[in-house]
Amino acid sequence: MNRKNYKGKNNKKQGGVMKKLKRLFILIALISILGMTNFVYASSFNFTTNASSTTLKPGDTVVIGLNISNIDAGESGINTIEAVLEYDENVFEPVLSTNFAGLNNWSITYNDEEGENKGKFVAVIVQEGITEDQAIGNLTLKVKSDVNVDSTNVTFSNIKSNDGVEEITSPNQVISLNIDRPVVEEPEEPITNTVNENTIDEEENLSPNDIPQTGENTYIIIGIVLAAIVVGIIAYVGYKKIKDIK
């Protein structure tokens, strides 16, 4: 056999092997990528809330709906929800377990005792996991009558569930509420009457006895003089008559 032809056949054979190895490498890479994709897949769900009103007055109540949606936890679904309630105790009356009400066969318990787990609540449904959107309960809050703020937040944090194998979390929920407090009008300042004050001051400075004015004194003196003259004339005429009679 020609040596040149032998080398050509050998090169072709090696090229075919290399192509097969490349194809095998690509196949292994694709399988690895698909495997990694399945490995990083995680279950998920959304816990959402809504308020019956976002503007409240002192003494009002607000009902907050608790819901789950977008459940992606396989066929098993979810049957437990945990979260922590945070609210301003200066705005709302203390929350008790009776402030929660379960819906659609969900049962809710709330920890109102002081300690590490204060504010935590757990919602449970005793059946196979839920895979569809639904309301799980309501929370009723009452605004204090002596509230002194214009706005407040109600927050649900550390929200989680599980798919039977791993823990699933949901973003925190924050509800912003406005407080419509009555406007307290400040008392008006008294109007100062300077004329009256001056009059009062002048009256206080007056003597308790009436002091006649200068014009009044002149008229009195003239009157006395005229009266004296008249009396004198009358007396003189009377004296003359008596003298003539004698």
Disulfide bonds with the S-S distance in Angstrom:
none
